[in-house]
């Protein structure tokens, strides 16, 4: 497996004693994105799955809808240039109420979380990344990691766009805290069930209830809370 860390010499203090050693540190990069030679923005992220990140982020910004909208995409270190087959749009992608008949057996919630944690090798080495995955309820189909929790969601969306994966019958499994911005992304993506290891914020819960998203939080071991739309968990 590719080593996705940089190594730094550190001085470690531990209970009155000091020692020198080498620590793995997760890499962070800044990428400039230019769309149709005009619109420009910057993304700070981990240095892998950059193309998926950019496409997912552009989808969130309502700059594209599907992979056929992309004419060319050129990546060089620190820069991505995207040419679209459509005109640039200024309006934001709208949030929406999620409509889905998807259900999940209650025993599957901790199983999916354990699978996510088992794949989180970069986190176990550095403690510096978030993890997220798309699941069909039985297994994880797509796994992404990044220094930013928002980036993991955008990377998943970008992958799904490039591979024609529909999300209204899928589950997202997530390692991080659940603020309203994450729930807003899920509403745009039409994801009906969201499972996280961490806690939601009050606005995260309110938005999940508003957009009809089943929100499972504090998923640790066999215990978790369902904060909204518990009818999908059987």
C-alpha positions in Angstrom: 0.0 0.0 0.0 1.2 3.5 -0.8 2.6 5.3 2.2 0.3 8.4 2.7 2.3 10.0 5.5 5.3 12.2 5.9 7.8 11.4 8.6 9.1 14.0 11.1 11.5 13.8 14.0 9.8 14.7 17.2 10.7 15.2 20.9 8.2 13.3 23.0 7.5 14.2 26.6 6.0 11.3 28.6 5.5 11.4 32.4 8.7 13.5 33.0 10.8 11.7 30.5 11.9 13.0 27.0 12.8 10.9 24.0 13.4 11.5 20.3 11.7 9.5 17.6 9.9 9.5 14.3 6.2 10.2 13.9 3.9 9.7 10.9 2.2 13.0 10.0 -0.7 13.1 7.5 0.1 15.2 4.4 -2.0 18.3 3.6 -2.0 20.1 0.1 -3.8 23.0 -1.5 -5.3 22.6 -4.9 -6.4 25.5 -7.1 -9.4 24.7 -9.3 -10.2 26.5 -12.5 -13.5 25.8 -14.2 -14.1 26.8 -17.9 -11.1 29.1 -17.6 -13.1 31.5 -15.4 -14.4 30.3 -12.0 -11.6 29.7 -9.5 -11.6 28.3 -6.0 -9.1 26.5 -3.7 -9.5 23.2 -1.9 -7.3 22.1 1.0 -7.2 18.3 1.4 -5.2 15.1 1.6 -3.1 14.5 -1.6 -5.1 11.6 -2.9 -8.5 11.1 -4.7 -8.2 14.8 -5.8 -10.2 14.3 -8.9 -13.1 12.7 -7.0 -12.9 15.6 -4.5 -13.0 18.3 -7.1 -15.9 16.7 -9.1 -17.9 16.1 -5.9 -17.3 19.6 -4.7 -18.3 21.0 -8.0 -21.5 19.0 -7.9 -22.2 20.4 -4.4 -21.7 23.9 -5.9 -24.2 23.0 -8.7 -21.5 23.4 -11.4 -22.3 20.0 -12.8 -24.8 17.2 -12.6 -23.3 14.1 -14.2 -20.0 12.9 -15.6 -21.2 13.7 -19.1 -21.1 17.4 -18.2 -17.3 17.1 -18.0 -15.4 17.7 -21.2 -11.9 17.5 -19.9 -10.2 17.4 -16.5 -6.5 18.0 -16.2 -4.6 17.6 -13.0 -1.1 18.7 -12.2 0.3 19.1 -8.7 -1.5 22.0 -7.0 -3.8 22.7 -10.0 -6.9 21.2 -11.6 -8.4 22.6 -14.8 -11.9 21.5 -15.7 -13.7 22.2 -19.0 -17.4 21.6 -18.9 -19.9 20.9 -21.7 -22.4 23.2 -20.0 -22.4 26.9 -19.0 -21.4 28.0 -15.6 -24.3 28.4 -13.2 -24.5 30.8 -10.3 -27.4 29.3 -8.3 -26.7 27.0 -5.4 -27.8 23.3 -5.5 -31.0 23.1 -3.4 -31.5 21.1 -0.3 -34.4 18.6 -0.4 -36.4 16.2 1.6 -35.1 12.7 1.2 -37.6 10.2 -0.2 -36.6 6.6 0.1 -38.1 3.3 1.2 -34.6 2.0 2.3 -34.5 0.1 5.6 -31.7 -1.4 7.6 -31.6 -4.1 10.2 -30.6 -2.7 13.6 -27.8 -5.2 14.0 -26.2 -4.0 10.8 -25.5 -0.5 12.2 -22.5 -1.5 14.4 -21.3 -4.1 11.8 -21.0 -1.3 9.2 -19.2 1.0 11.6 -16.7 -1.8 12.5 -16.0 -2.3 8.9 -15.3 1.4 8.5 -13.0 1.4 11.5 -11.2 -1.7 10.3 -10.3 0.1 7.0 -9.1 3.3 8.8 -5.4 2.4 8.6 -4.3 6.0 7.9 -6.2 7.2 11.0 -4.7 4.5 13.2 -1.2 5.6 12.1 -1.6 9.4 12.3 -4.9 10.2 14.1 -5.2 13.0 11.5 -7.9 12.0 9.0 -11.6 11.4 8.8 -13.2 8.4 7.1 -16.5 7.9 5.2 -18.0 5.2 3.1 -21.0 4.3 1.0 -22.8 1.0 1.8 -25.6 -1.1 0.4 -26.4 -2.2 3.9 -24.4 -5.4 3.7 -20.9 -4.1 3.0 -18.9 -1.0 2.2 -18.9 -0.2 -1.5 -16.7 2.9 -1.5 -14.3 4.2 1.1 -12.7 7.6 1.3 -10.4 9.4 3.8 -9.2 12.9 4.1 -8.0 15.5 6.6 -11.4 17.3 6.2 -14.7 15.5 7.1 -16.5 17.6 4.4 -13.9 16.4 1.9 -14.6 12.7 2.5 -18.3 13.4 1.6 -17.3 15.3 -1.5 -14.9 12.5 -2.5 -17.7 9.9 -2.2 -20.0 12.1 -4.3 -17.4 12.5 -6.9 -16.7 8.8 -7.1 -20.4 8.1 -7.4 -20.8 10.6 -10.2 -17.9 9.0 -12.1 -19.2 5.5 -11.6 -22.9 6.1 -12.0 -23.8 5.0 -8.5 -27.2 6.1 -7.3 -27.5 7.1 -3.6 -31.2 7.0 -2.8 -30.9 3.3 -1.7 -27.5 3.7 0.0 -26.2 4.3 3.5 -23.3 6.6 4.5 -21.0 5.5 7.3 -18.9 8.3 8.8 -16.3 8.8 11.5 -16.7 12.5 12.4 -19.0 14.9 14.2 -22.3 15.7 12.5 -22.9 19.5 12.1 -25.7 20.8 10.0 -23.4 21.4 7.0 -22.8 17.6 6.7 -26.6 16.9 6.9 -27.2 19.6 4.2 -24.8 17.8 1.9 -26.6 14.5 2.5 -29.9 16.1 1.6 -28.5 17.3 -1.7 -27.2 13.8 -2.3 -30.5 12.1 -1.4 -28.8 9.7 1.2 -31.6 8.3 3.4 -29.5 6.7 6.3 -26.4 8.2 8.0 -24.3 6.3 10.6 -21.6 8.1 12.5 -19.2 7.2 15.3 -19.4 10.7 16.7 -22.0 13.1 18.0 -24.4 15.4 16.1 -25.0 19.0 16.9 -28.4 20.4 17.7 -28.7 21.9 14.2 -27.5 18.6 12.7 -30.4 16.8 14.4 -32.9 19.5 13.4 -31.8 19.4 9.7 -31.9 15.5 9.7 -35.5 15.7 11.0 -36.3 18.4 8.5 -34.9 16.5 5.5 -36.2 13.1 6.5 -32.7 11.6 7.0 -32.3 8.7 9.5 -29.4 9.8 11.7 -27.5 7.3 13.9 -24.8 8.8 16.1 -22.4 7.7 18.8 -22.1 4.3 17.1 -19.6 2.6 19.4 -19.6 -1.1 19.9 -23.1 -2.4 20.0 -24.6 0.9 21.2 -25.9 3.8 19.2 -28.6 6.5 19.2 -31.1 7.2 16.5 -31.9 10.9 16.5 -34.3 11.1 13.6 -36.6 8.9 11.4 -36.0 5.7 13.3 -38.6 3.9 11.2 -35.9 2.9 8.7 -34.0 0.9 11.3 -35.9 -2.4 11.7 
